[in-house]
Amino acid sequence: MILMGDFNYVDDPVSDVWGAPGKDNPGATRAMREALAGFTGGGTLADTYRVAQPDGRATTYSPPKGDWGARYDRVLVTHHYTS
């Protein structure tokens, strides 16, 4: 399974947000993880960027001022695609 989109949440605020402490939303993260688990029948999906760049700090969104950034967009795949 391949799932990609603009999810508008951060899975890990330490890795996926810079310059803006508190921009994460733990409730949204928990809800998205539960929704994805239901969508995949309880299986997990691999974040392709995080697999390729475990320590990467790239972002997919920053406001016009550019004073913070977050990685909201993702490509998620079942784990057999990453091996």
C-alpha positions in Angstrom: 0.0 0.0 0.0 1.2 3.5 -0.8 -0.5 6.5 0.8 0.6 10.0 0.2 -0.8 13.4 1.0 -0.8 16.6 3.0 -1.7 15.3 6.4 -1.4 18.6 8.3 0.0 17.0 11.4 3.4 16.2 12.7 4.2 12.7 13.8 7.3 13.6 15.8 7.6 17.3 16.9 11.3 16.8 17.6 12.1 15.7 14.1 9.3 17.3 12.1 9.2 20.9 13.4 11.8 23.5 13.7 11.8 27.0 15.1 8.3 26.8 16.7 8.0 24.9 20.0 4.3 24.0 20.6 3.3 23.8 17.0 2.5 20.1 17.4 -0.9 18.9 18.4 -0.7 15.6 20.5 -4.4 15.0 20.1 -4.2 15.3 16.3 -1.2 13.0 16.2 -2.9 10.4 18.3 -6.1 10.6 16.1 -4.1 10.3 12.9 -2.1 7.3 14.2 -5.4 5.6 15.2 -7.0 6.4 11.8 -4.0 5.0 9.9 -4.0 1.9 12.0 -7.7 1.4 11.2 -7.1 2.0 7.5 -4.3 -0.5 7.4 -6.1 -3.1 9.5 -3.8 -2.5 12.4 -0.6 -2.6 10.4 2.0 0.1 10.4 3.2 2.3 7.5 6.7 3.4 7.0 7.5 7.1 6.4 9.6 7.0 3.3 11.4 10.2 4.1 12.3 9.1 7.6 13.5 5.7 6.2 15.8 7.5 3.7 16.8 10.4 6.0 16.5 9.2 9.7 18.0 12.5 10.9 16.7 14.8 8.2 15.2 18.2 9.1 13.5 19.0 5.8 10.1 20.6 6.0 7.1 20.9 3.6 5.5 24.0 5.0 6.7 27.3 6.4 4.6 30.5 6.8 5.4 33.6 4.7 7.6 35.0 7.5 9.7 31.7 7.3 10.4 31.8 11.0 9.3 28.1 11.5 8.7 25.0 9.5 7.0 21.6 9.7 6.9 18.4 7.7 3.2 17.9 7.1 3.3 16.1 3.7 4.3 12.5 3.7 4.6 9.4 1.5 3.7 6.3 3.6 4.2 2.7 2.5 3.8 -0.7 3.9 7.1 -2.0 5.2 7.8 -4.5 2.4 8.4 -1.5 0.1 11.3 -0.3 2.3 13.3 -3.5 2.3 
